[in-house]
Amino acid sequence: MIVFTVVKKGTLEKALDYLACPKDRGQLELDAANSELVSDGEYRCTECGSVYEIRNGVPYFFEKANGYEWEANTKNDEIADILGKTFEDKDLSWSKIITLPNFFLSRNLDRKKAIDYIFDTVKKAIESNGIRGQEQAFLMQAATAARYDIEVYRGTFLLPDKIISYLSADKARKGIVVEGACATGDCLRQVENEVSSDFYLGLDISGSMARNAQRNAGKNMLFVQGDICSLPLKDSVSGAYVLNNVFDRVTDPAKACKEADRISLDAGSYFCLSNCNPLQFEYQTDDGQKIVFVPCQNRLSLEEGMKLAGFNTAQRVEGIWKIETVAFGKEALPYIGLLGKR
């Protein structure tokens, strides 16, 4: 079900002070209706001319080519075979995978079963075509994005109170607050309640997640669809950057950390990096198949990621995230949270 959302035009205009083209960091300009509330429009790069759609109140900065539709009589095995044969065109493969949710839901499957079919179909494509390494991780990231487009969260990944207290105590902190992999937006709203800033920006690879988060956006807060490995932000704008539970799901954690370095202020900024403990770069399914999210050569510890981003660890916190989702039900997930400071 598509959630209809709108955003204040003033918020989209203010975001131009911080947003940039993810391809060349060029300045963006806004083209939207001349009204207080905006549903659709676009950002356009003044340098390379790239256009980024605003749909249902959410700017889209990463979504691959869409429009692919599966035939109603297509079987799961046929989908897996087609995915493997077309994998040399990564954008095309991505566009096919992110249409799987609508395909399976159209067959009157519940969300849990549809999510199972997404991962099962992509897993078959990986196995039957001998896909390994970076390519395998790329397909699984696409499957994860598709899953989150129909996932329902009750409970989410919040920052530990100690980290929130540390951030709120720094009254001299400058720069905006950014959260990558923002999911439902609960964490960013949690930070907004305690940490003052001129602007709050949440980003998620799932457009559905960003739309739902935007429905409850606070003042001077914008949620966008994008990639933490190629952030649509200018250099040195972030005073606090948050990444919760995504470090073992992004195909190249080092690249994500370098982006954290790029967008953060040179002095006085913070990087909050929290993830499940232990990190789950891969897992084994019930039938014994290995699902790889991060290739072995790309894996980093949280401490290595913090250092690569150019931050010294100021706080380390351990705790439990209590999560409930359609796919996995209620879970109590142990985590480690690191707070880095420059």
N, C-alpha and C positions, 0 to 999 in steps of 0.2 A: 504494500500500500504506500503510495506516494504521500508524504506529509507536505502540505502546502505551507510555505513560510515566506515571510517578508523581512526586510532589513531597512533600517532608517538610511535614507540617502546620505544624511550627514555623517553617518558612521562609515559608509563606503568612501566618502570624500576624505575623511580624516585618515583612513587607512592608507591613503596614497602617500602619506609622510613616511610610511614604514615598508609598504609592499614594493616589490620589484619583480621584473620578469625573471622567472627561474632559469631561463636559457642564457641571458646575457647581462642580467642585473640592470637592464634598462628601466627608465622611468615609465610608469604606467599612467594612462589617462582613462577617465571613467566616461562611459556612454550609457546613460540610463534615463528612464522617464523623469520628467520634471515634476515630481511629486514627493511628498514627505516619505512615503513608504515605497520600497522597490521590491519587486519579485524577480524580474528578469532584466538583463542588460549585459554589459561586457566591460572588461578591462582590456586596453590595447597598449602594447609596448611601443613607445615612440621611437625606439632604436631599430628593432628587427621586424616590427609590424605584427608580431604574434598576438592572437586574440584569445582571451580567456573568458568564457561564458560565465554569466551569473544566472543561475537557474534556481528557482524557488528560494531566493534570498541568499544563496551560497555561491561564492566565486569558485570556479573549478580550474585548478592550476596543473593537474597531473593526469587526469583521466585520459586513458588511451582512446583511440578511435572507437566509436560506438556505432550502433545501428545494425549489428549482426543479429539475425534471428534464426533459431533452429526450427526446422520443419516439425510439425506436430507429431509425425510418425517416426522421428529420429530416435534410435535406441542409444542407450548409454555407451555401449561398446563402439558404436559408430562415431559418437562424439569424441571418444578417446582417440580413435584412429585418425579422425580429421584433425584434432589438435596436434597430434604428433607429426602429421604430414605437413602441416603449415607452420611448424614452429620456427622455421628459418626467418619468418616475419614475426618478430616479437610483438609488435603492436597489434597485429591481426590476432595472434593467439590470445593476448590479453583481452581484446574486445570480445572474443568468443566466450572466454571464461566468465567475464563479468555479466554476461547475459544468461548464464546458467540459473541464477535464482528465479528469474521470471519464468524460465522454461519449466523448471521443476514445480514451482508453485502453481503454474497454469494447469498442471495435472492433478490438482487438488491434494497435493501432499502437504502435510503440516511442516512447519519451519524446521523442526528437528530433523525430519526425514530428508527435507530438501538440502539441508547443510551436509548431512551424511552423503548424499548423492554427489554433491559438488566435489568433496574431497575424494570420494571413491572414483569418480570419473577422471579427475586430474591425475590421481595416483596411477590409474590404468594407462593413461597417456604416457606417463613417465616410464612405467615398467615396459610397456610393449614397444617403445621406441628407443630404449636404452639411453634415456636422457640422464645426464649426471652433472654434478658440480654446480656452477653458477646458473646454468640453464634450468636445472631441476629446482633450485631455490627460487628462481624467477617465477616459474609456474606455480609454486606453492604460495608465493606472495600474492599472485593474482587470485588464487583460490581463497586465500585468507581475506582479501578485499571483498570478494564475492560473498563470503560467509557473513562478514560484518554488515553487508547491505541488507540482510534479513535477520540478523541476530537481535535478540531482545535482552537487554541488561536490567537486572534488579540488583543494585549494588554496583560499585565501580572502584577504580583504583585511585585512592586518595593519597595525598602526601601525609607522612607522619606528622604528628603535632609538634615534635621537636624541630623539624625542618621549617614548618610554618612559623613557629615562634622566632626562629633565627632570622627568617626573612623579614618578618614584621617589625623586628627590633631595629633594623637598619633604616632609620628615617632619612638618611642621606642617599640611599640607593637611587640611581637614575635609570632611564631606559624603560622600555615597555616589558610586559610579562607575556611570554610565549609558551604555549604547550603544544608539543608534537604528539601525535597519536592521542588526541583529546577524547575520543570516544563520545560518551554522553555529555561531556562538558562539565560534569560535576566537580572535577578537580579544579578547573579554571575558575569556576564560581566560588569554590572553597577558598582559593587564593585571593580572589577579588574581595571577599569579605574581610580578609585579614591584612592584605598587603596592598598599599596604595600605589597606583600607577596611572599615567595618563591614558593608557590603552592596554587592552588585553586581547590577544589573538590566539585562537585555537585552530589546530590543523589536524585533519585525519585523512587517511587514504580512502575511506569510505564516504561517499557523498551522502548516503543515508544517515550515517552517524552525524555528520556535520549539520545536516538539515534538522535533525532532532535536537541537537545541541543549540542551534540558532533559535529555536522556538522559545527557549528560556534564557536567551542571552541578556547579560547585564548591560549597564550603561557603558558606552565606549568599549564594547566587546564585539568581536567579529569572528565567526567560524568559517574556515575555508577548507576546500578539498585540495590535498597536495601531498608531496613526498618529502619525508624528513631528510632524504639524501640530496634534495635539490630544493631548498626552501625558497618560497617566493618572497624573500625579504631582503632589504638593503643590508649592507655591511654595518656592523657595530650599532645595532638599534636595541638589542635586548639587554635588560638589566637582570632578568631572571628567566631562564629557559628550563622547562620541565619535560622530561621524558619518563613516562611510567609504563612498564611492562611492554616494551617494544624492542628492547635491545637484542633479544634472541629471536625476533621475527623479521627484522630487516635484513636483506641479503648482504649488505655491506656495512656493518656497524662502524668501521673506521671512517667511511665516507660521511655517515651521519654525525660522527663526533667532529669531523673537520668543519661541517656546516655549523655545528654548535659554536665552534671557535670563531668562524667568520661573522656570525650575526651578533656575537656578544661584545659588549663594551670592553675596552682594553683594561680598565681598572674599575673595581667596585661591583662587578657583575657576578651572578651566581648561575650554577648549572646543577639542576636536581636530576639525578639519574637513579631510578628505582626499578627493580625487576624481581621476578620470582626467583627464589633460592631453593634449589640450584637453577641456573640458566638452562632453558630447554631449547637448544639449538636444533634438536631433532627428537623424534619419539617413535616408538614402535606401536603399530596398530594391533588390535586384538588378533588379527590373522597373521601377525608376524612380519608385516611389511614396514620398512623404515621410511619415515617421512622426514625429509631434510629441509629445514628452513634457512640455515646459514651454512655454506660450504666450510669444510674444516679449515681451509687456509684463511678464511675471513673472520674467524671467531676471536673474540676478545673478552677478557674479564671486565667487570664494571670498573675496577681500579685502572686498568689499562685504557679504557675508554675515557675516563675522567682526565687522565694525564694527557692523552692524545688531543683532547679538546682544549688543553692549556689551562686546566684548573687544578688547584691543590685541594685535597679533601679536607673540609672543615668539620663535617659531622658524618657519622655512620650510625644508622639506626636499623634495627631488625624488628619485624612485626608480622602480622597476619592480615591479609586482605580477605574480606568476606564477600564473595561474589555469587550471584545467581544468574544463569543464562539459560536460554532455551536449549542450547546444545548440550550443556554439561550439568545443568541443575545447580544445586548449591555446592559451593566449594570454599574451602579455607586454604588460602594459598600463602605459604611463608614467603617473605620478601626481604631484601636488603635495600635500604635507601642510602644513597650517598649525596651529600651536599658539597659542591665544590665552590670555591671563591677565588677571585682574582684580587 
